[in-house]
Amino acid sequence: MGDPYAAALASLHSLDPARPRPAVVDVLAAAENRQLLEYVALDPFGAHVFPGDIPDAPVDSFLADLNTQLADTRPIHLWSYIPTCSYRCRFCQYPVVLVKGRPEVTRAKVDQWVDLNIREAQLWLDRVPHLREAPVGEFNVFGGTPSLMSTDAVARLLDFYRRNFAFTPDTAIRFEGDPTTFTEPLLEFLLDQGCRKLSCGVQSFDDPVLRLSGREHSETECRAFLDTTRRLGFDWVTVDLMYGLLDQTVASVERDLDIVTGYEVPGLVCTKLHLRSYADTRTGVAGDRPAAWQFASYREKLADDGHHWPTLGEQYQMREVLAGGLTASGYAEHPTMYFHRREHPPERWKAIMVDQDRQDAEVAIGLGGSSSCRQSEAMTEVNANRYIELVEAGVLPLASVTRFGQRAKESRSIKMALSTLQPLRDDLHRERFGGRSLFDEPWGETLAGLERRGLLRTDRAAGTVHLTPAGEILVEAIMNTEF
């Protein structure tokens, strides 16, 4: 099978000769950073994963933890997952439910999942009494492709959540979809319903790359979506872009960058293709089944047919194009690979979850959701049939609970804060953890080692820790191998 480390080094040094060599290539190639290279070569899920360390806890323990925290809380982040999709992308592991057929058949299937979501939400309210009064900072309707919903279903869903949860005049409502299902009538209706934030899964503006990925939209439809939302006056539109896709080139990614900056899109989420099983990494939304591209035989056949999987070196060139280009075009990064135009504040829902002075609770209602508080986390059932059985039986469909030991609580807090790319503050850490300092063990030597390797710098006098430029790029690997 060969030496995996040698193969990772070879992939790292395989670059597009027409593009600059990213400085991070030499950092990763250094012997002292071997575990970082091995981490990125394994291709795990991204940075925003903060699992607990005590598995198989009772569901009641999580519900009690959450209820206690919500008794006195700042605004929380609330999700509603509608898992329906009209097709499955070749990189998708999410627990989506395919809905195809005549319009009336599709609508009935989507309506079923709206009903299930509302029934599950009522079970949460029954089991976590303080959830009803916890102020909602941001309410996200995600999926799947929730933009498959009819306007009647959207109204029913939003009405239920508004009546039963503590929405305030400041609660932001965000809706997810793709360019083909975000029709103009739906967009106008969402505005009328008070939804002024959208997330759109564009992924690429390169039609051949989209087709190979199994996406059923085109560059023309992506541009039409951006034109329509700008004309209608949405406050915030976030576009998802992916890099590392099959047959994608650095030039293709650069063209994607030119298009989104030309539109002055308020927000961008730039994600590397990840093919490691979500089940191995306990992601923010659990995996249900392998993606088509996860099968090695399929990937090898595509390569044998003349298709190209971008190397590690090319992926870092793509990342450098995106991050560097967006920064130069008036965007700031917060958290890692989440970009916002500097005249706008960063994404509020991420700030609720990961900023060091917040890190408040989130509740995800729907198939495959992940909910967490400061003591524990819980994952919702990912099998659609089992999920339906539980909800219809009046059972909250939580499949697993993991708690955080004392060290894991500190580690999780540090990793969340690192992901923001903002300085870590020792005073905030001491306030939360009974006077314990970031510079105390077990973290002091870890920070010192990272500083020796040029990945961060500490200022004990000011009580801060700052990632270096290389550390910001490698923050996922640092978080998940060092803490």
C-alpha positions in Angstrom: 0.0 0.0 0.0 3.0 2.3 0.3 3.8 4.9 2.9 0.8 7.2 3.5 3.0 10.0 4.8 5.2 9.9 1.7 2.0 9.9 -0.4 0.7 12.9 1.5 4.0 14.8 1.0 3.9 14.0 -2.7 0.4 15.3 -3.0 1.3 18.4 -1.0 4.2 19.2 -3.3 2.1 18.6 -6.5 1.1 22.2 -7.5 -0.3 24.1 -10.4 2.9 25.4 -11.9 1.1 28.5 -13.2 0.1 29.6 -9.7 2.2 30.8 -6.7 3.4 28.2 -4.2 1.5 28.7 -0.9 3.7 29.3 2.1 1.7 26.8 4.1 3.0 24.0 1.9 6.5 24.3 3.5 5.0 24.6 6.9 3.1 21.3 6.5 6.1 19.6 5.0 8.2 20.4 8.1 8.9 17.3 10.1 7.6 18.8 13.3 4.2 19.3 11.7 3.8 15.7 10.5 0.7 15.1 12.5 -0.9 18.2 10.9 -0.2 16.9 7.4 -1.5 13.5 8.4 -4.7 15.1 9.6 -5.4 17.1 6.5 -4.4 14.1 4.3 -7.1 12.0 6.0 -9.6 14.6 4.8 -11.8 14.8 7.9 -14.7 17.1 8.3 -14.1 20.8 9.0 -13.3 22.9 12.0 -16.7 23.4 13.5 -17.0 20.1 15.2 -16.6 20.0 19.0 -17.5 16.5 20.3 -17.7 15.5 23.9 -15.5 12.8 25.5 -18.0 10.8 27.7 -20.2 8.8 25.3 -23.5 6.9 25.9 -24.9 9.3 28.4 -28.7 9.2 29.1 -30.9 11.4 27.0 -32.5 12.8 30.1 -29.1 14.1 31.3 -28.7 16.2 28.2 -32.2 17.6 28.4 -31.6 18.5 32.1 -28.3 20.2 31.2 -29.9 22.1 28.4 -32.9 23.1 30.5 -30.7 24.4 33.3 -28.6 26.5 30.9 -31.7 27.9 29.2 -33.1 29.1 32.5 -30.8 32.1 32.3 -29.5 32.6 28.8 -28.6 35.1 26.2 -30.1 34.5 22.7 -29.6 31.0 21.4 -29.3 29.5 17.9 -32.3 27.5 16.7 -32.4 25.2 13.7 -35.3 23.6 11.9 -34.2 20.9 9.5 -36.4 20.0 6.5 -34.4 17.1 5.0 -36.1 16.8 1.6 -34.0 17.0 -1.6 -34.9 16.3 -5.2 -31.6 14.6 -5.8 -28.4 13.6 -3.9 -25.1 15.2 -4.8 -22.1 12.9 -5.2 -20.3 14.3 -2.2 -23.4 14.3 0.1 -23.5 12.2 3.3 -26.4 14.1 5.0 -29.6 12.3 6.0 -31.7 13.7 3.1 -35.0 12.3 1.9 -35.4 12.2 -1.8 -38.7 13.6 -3.1 -39.5 13.1 -6.8 -42.6 12.7 -8.9 -45.6 14.8 -9.9 -45.9 18.2 -8.2 -48.7 17.0 -5.9 -46.7 14.0 -4.9 -43.6 16.0 -4.1 -45.6 18.5 -2.2 -47.3 15.8 -0.1 -43.9 14.3 0.8 -42.4 17.7 1.8 -45.5 18.6 3.8 -45.1 15.3 5.7 -41.6 16.4 6.9 -42.9 19.8 7.9 -45.5 18.1 10.0 -42.8 15.8 11.5 -40.6 18.8 12.3 -43.4 20.6 14.1 -44.3 17.4 16.1 -40.7 17.0 17.1 -40.4 20.6 18.1 -43.5 20.2 20.4 -41.7 17.2 22.0 -38.6 19.4 22.7 -40.9 22.0 24.3 -42.5 19.4 26.5 -39.2 18.0 27.7 -37.2 21.2 28.0 -39.6 23.7 29.6 -37.2 26.7 29.5 -36.7 26.3 25.7 -40.1 28.0 25.2 -38.8 31.2 26.9 -35.2 31.2 25.7 -34.7 34.2 23.4 -33.9 33.1 19.8 -31.0 35.0 18.3 -31.2 33.4 14.9 -33.7 30.8 13.5 -32.3 28.8 10.5 -34.5 26.7 8.3 -32.0 24.4 6.7 -32.0 20.9 5.0 -31.9 19.1 2.7 -33.4 21.7 0.4 -36.2 23.4 2.4 -36.9 25.7 -0.6 -38.8 22.7 -2.0 -41.6 23.7 0.5 -44.7 25.4 -0.8 -45.5 28.8 0.5 -48.4 27.3 2.6 -45.9 25.0 4.3 -43.4 27.8 4.9 -46.1 29.9 6.5 -47.2 27.0 8.7 -43.7 26.2 9.8 -42.8 29.8 10.6 -46.1 30.4 12.3 -45.6 27.5 14.6 -42.1 28.5 15.7 -43.1 32.1 16.2 -46.0 31.2 18.4 -44.1 28.6 20.5 -40.6 29.9 20.8 -39.3 33.3 22.1 -38.7 35.1 18.9 -37.9 38.8 19.5 -37.9 41.8 17.2 -34.2 41.2 16.7 -34.5 37.5 15.8 -33.0 36.8 12.4 -34.7 34.3 10.2 -32.5 32.5 7.6 -33.7 30.1 4.9 -31.5 27.7 2.9 -32.0 26.5 -0.7 -30.5 26.0 -4.1 -30.6 28.2 -7.2 -33.3 26.2 -8.9 -35.8 26.1 -6.1 -35.4 29.7 -4.8 -38.0 30.9 -7.3 -39.0 34.5 -7.4 -42.5 33.9 -5.9 -40.9 32.0 -3.0 -38.3 34.7 -2.4 -41.0 37.4 -2.4 -43.1 35.3 0.0 -40.1 34.8 2.3 -39.6 38.6 2.5 -43.2 39.0 3.3 -42.8 36.5 6.1 -39.9 38.5 7.7 -37.1 36.3 6.4 -34.3 38.6 5.2 -31.4 36.2 5.2 -30.7 33.4 2.7 -28.1 30.7 2.2 -27.6 29.3 -1.2 -25.7 26.2 -2.2 -24.0 27.3 -5.4 -20.8 25.3 -4.8 -19.3 26.4 -8.2 -20.1 28.5 -11.2 -18.3 26.0 -13.5 -21.0 23.9 -15.3 -18.8 20.9 -16.0 -17.7 20.8 -12.4 -21.3 21.1 -11.3 -22.4 18.2 -13.5 -19.7 15.9 -12.3 -20.7 16.7 -8.7 -24.3 15.7 -9.4 -25.6 19.3 -9.0 -28.7 20.0 -11.1 -28.2 23.7 -11.6 -26.1 25.8 -13.9 -24.0 29.0 -13.8 -26.9 30.8 -15.5 -29.3 29.8 -12.7 -26.8 30.8 -10.0 -26.4 34.3 -11.6 -30.2 34.6 -11.9 -30.6 33.9 -8.2 -28.0 36.6 -7.3 -29.7 39.1 -9.6 -33.1 38.4 -8.2 -32.1 38.6 -4.5 -30.3 41.8 -5.1 -33.3 43.3 -6.9 -35.7 42.2 -4.2 -33.5 43.7 -1.5 -32.6 40.8 0.9 -30.4 42.0 3.7 -28.0 39.1 3.7 -27.3 36.4 1.1 -24.6 33.8 1.8 -23.3 31.8 -1.1 -21.6 28.4 -0.4 -18.5 27.6 -2.6 -16.6 24.4 -2.6 -13.0 23.7 -3.6 -11.2 20.4 -4.3 -14.1 19.1 -6.5 -13.5 16.7 -9.3 -11.9 18.3 -12.3 -11.8 21.7 -10.6 -8.8 23.8 -11.3 -7.2 26.8 -9.5 -8.3 28.9 -12.5 -11.9 27.7 -12.1 -11.9 28.7 -8.4 -10.4 32.0 -9.3 -13.3 32.6 -11.7 -15.8 31.7 -9.0 -14.1 34.3 -6.8 -14.4 36.9 -9.6 -18.1 36.3 -10.0 -19.1 36.5 -6.3 -16.9 39.6 -5.6 -18.5 41.2 -8.7 -21.9 40.7 -7.1 -20.6 42.0 -3.8 -22.3 39.0 -2.1 -22.6 39.9 1.6 -21.4 36.4 2.9 -19.4 33.5 1.5 -18.8 30.1 3.1 -15.9 28.3 1.4 -15.7 24.6 2.1 -13.1 22.0 1.1 -14.5 18.8 -0.3 -14.5 16.3 2.5 -14.9 12.6 1.9 -14.1 11.0 5.3 -17.1 9.4 6.9 -19.1 11.9 9.1 -19.7 9.0 11.4 -15.9 9.1 12.2 -15.9 12.7 13.1 -19.3 13.4 14.8 -20.2 16.4 12.6 -22.7 19.2 13.2 -25.2 17.2 11.2 -24.8 13.4 11.3 -24.1 11.3 8.2 -26.7 8.8 7.0 -25.0 6.9 4.2 -21.7 7.1 2.2 -21.5 9.6 -0.5 -21.0 8.2 -4.0 -17.5 9.7 -4.1 -16.5 7.9 -0.9 -16.2 4.6 -2.6 -12.6 4.2 -3.6 -13.4 2.0 -6.6 -15.6 4.8 -8.0 -13.0 7.5 -7.4 -10.3 5.3 -9.1 -12.6 4.7 -12.1 -13.1 8.4 -12.5 -9.4 8.9 -12.4 -8.8 6.1 -14.9 -11.4 7.7 -17.2 -9.2 10.9 -17.3 -10.7 12.9 -14.6 -8.5 14.7 -12.0 -8.9 14.9 -8.2 -7.1 18.0 -7.1 -3.9 17.3 -5.1 -3.3 18.7 -1.6 -1.0 21.3 -3.0 -3.6 22.4 -5.5 -6.3 22.5 -2.8 -4.1 24.9 -0.8 -3.6 27.0 -3.9 -7.4 27.1 -4.3 -7.8 28.1 -0.7 -5.2 30.8 -1.0 -7.0 32.2 -4.1 -10.3 32.3 -2.2 -9.1 33.6 1.2 -6.6 36.0 -0.3 -8.9 37.3 -3.0 -11.8 37.8 -0.6 -9.7 39.7 1.9 -8.3 41.9 -0.9 -11.9 42.6 -2.1 -13.2 44.0 1.2 -14.1 40.8 3.1 -13.2 39.7 6.6 -12.9 36.1 7.8 -14.9 35.1 10.9 -14.9 32.2 11.7 -12.4 30.2 9.5 -13.5 30.3 5.9 -16.7 32.2 6.7 -16.3 35.6 5.0 -18.4 38.7 5.4 -18.1 42.1 3.8 -16.4 44.4 6.2 -19.3 46.9 6.2 -21.5 44.1 7.7 -21.0 42.3 11.1 -19.9 38.6 10.9 -22.4 35.8 10.9 -24.5 36.2 14.0 -25.4 32.5 14.5 -21.7 31.5 14.4 -20.9 34.2 16.9 -23.6 32.8 19.2 -21.9 29.4 19.0 -18.2 30.0 19.0 -17.1 33.4 20.1 -15.1 33.0 23.4 -17.4 35.4 25.3 -20.5 33.6 24.2 -20.5 29.9 23.2 -24.2 29.6 24.0 -26.6 26.7 23.3 -28.0 25.6 20.0 -31.0 23.4 19.4 -31.4 21.5 16.1 -34.9 20.1 15.4 -35.1 17.6 12.6 -33.6 14.5 11.1 -29.9 14.3 11.9 -29.6 17.5 13.9 -26.9 18.2 16.5 -27.8 20.1 19.7 -25.5 21.2 22.4 -25.0 23.1 25.6 -22.0 23.7 27.8 -22.3 20.3 29.6 -23.3 17.9 26.8 -24.4 17.4 23.3 -27.0 15.2 21.5 -27.5 13.8 18.0 -30.9 13.3 16.5 -31.8 10.0 14.7 -30.5 9.9 11.1 -32.5 7.0 9.8 -35.6 8.4 8.3 -37.9 5.4 9.0 -36.7 5.1 12.6 -37.1 8.9 13.1 -40.7 8.8 11.8 -41.5 5.8 14.1 -40.2 7.7 17.2 -41.9 11.0 16.5 -45.2 9.4 15.7 -44.9 7.4 19.0 -44.4 10.7 20.8 -40.7 10.0 21.6 -38.1 12.7 21.3 -35.8 11.1 18.5 -32.4 11.7 20.1 -30.1 8.8 19.2 -27.0 9.6 21.3 -25.7 11.9 24.0 -22.1 12.7 24.8 -21.1 14.7 27.9 -18.0 16.8 28.4 -15.5 16.1 31.2 -13.8 19.0 32.8 -10.8 18.9 30.5 -13.0 18.4 27.5 -15.0 21.5 28.5 -11.9 23.6 28.5 -10.6 22.0 25.3 -13.9 22.6 23.5 -14.0 26.2 24.6 -10.5 26.8 23.3 -11.2 25.1 20.0 -14.4 27.0 19.4 -12.5 30.3 20.1 -9.6 29.3 17.8 -12.0 28.7 15.0 -13.1 32.4 15.1 -9.5 33.5 14.2 -9.8 36.1 16.9 -7.3 36.3 19.8 -7.9 34.0 22.7 -8.3 35.9 25.9 -7.0 34.6 29.2 -9.4 36.7 31.3 -12.5 35.1 29.6 -11.0 31.6 30.1 -10.4 32.4 33.8 -13.9 33.7 34.3 -15.5 30.6 32.9 -13.2 28.0 34.4 -12.8 29.0 38.0 -9.6 31.1 37.6 -7.7 28.5 35.6 -5.4 30.2 33.0 -4.9 29.4 29.4 -1.2 29.3 30.2 -1.6 26.7 33.0 -1.2 23.1 32.2 -2.4 21.1 30.3 -2.6 24.0 27.8 0.6 25.9 28.6 3.0 23.5 27.0 0.7 22.9 24.0 0.6 26.7 23.3 4.4 26.9 23.8 4.9 24.1 21.3 2.7 25.7 18.7 4.5 29.0 19.2 7.9 27.3 18.7 6.6 25.9 15.4 5.4 29.4 14.3 1.7 28.6 14.4 0.7 31.1 17.1 2.2 33.7 19.3 1.4 34.3 23.0 1.4 37.6 24.9 1.3 36.7 28.6 1.4 40.3 29.7 -1.7 41.1 27.7 -3.2 37.6 28.4 -3.8 36.8 24.7 -3.0 34.1 22.1 -2.9 35.0 18.4 -2.8 32.6 15.5 -0.1 33.4 12.9 -1.1 33.4 9.2 0.0 29.8 8.9 -1.9 28.9 12.0 -5.1 30.5 10.7 -4.9 28.3 7.5 -4.2 25.2 9.6 -6.6 25.9 12.4 -8.7 22.8 11.7 -5.7 20.6 12.1 -4.4 22.5 15.1 -7.7 22.3 16.9 -8.2 18.6 16.3 -4.7 17.3 16.8 -3.3 19.5 19.5 -6.2 20.1 22.0 
